[in-house]
Amino acid sequence: MQDVVASQSFHPNLSDTPADAEVTACFSVQASAEPSVMPRVLELFAKLGLIPTRWHSDLGGRRRDELTIDLQVQGLTDSQRDHAAALLRNMVSVTSVLVTEKRFS
């Protein structure tokens, strides 16, 4: 099943944050351990014109059937971050998505 991405522009924009603060959106994606999950997650950000600044994934669970992907993207507005999280939550095999942000001055 192919994911549908809105035609909004998602170019990084720091205009709604203080000039001296760099915002990084942190996503933690929990999913079934299936080979197609990681490329679909990466494809979502590519379609939005974004490159994650960090990416880490682990297999877990008693049978190693759970996948955790932690990734970070710099320069998203709150609405862009929330939209990306909603798209991730709608992906097949994704069971949960947690989102936080960190700021550096």
Phi, psi and omega in degrees: 000133183268136180281143178258129181244132179298155184273020177293154174277131183240034179290138181308139184211122180256016188295335181261023175230159177302147184300330183267004181249132175255122184260133176238123176276133181244121181247134173240114185252125176253133183206167171292145181282088178235143184303334184276350187293309183299314178295328178291322177295314180296321179299322179303312181291324177297318178296332178274001179076028184239149174240120176301139178277339176217147178211127176218134178227150180220144168266136181217193183087162182299325181254014183054044182248012178241134181246132174242127176241121174250124180220157181230143179225131181267149168084016178275144170284169178300318182291323177295317178299313181294322179294316178299319179297319179296319178295320178297317181297334180274357181287143175298138178082347178279127182259331176199155177223123175251142181228134173222177173219156175229148182235138176240138178254000000 
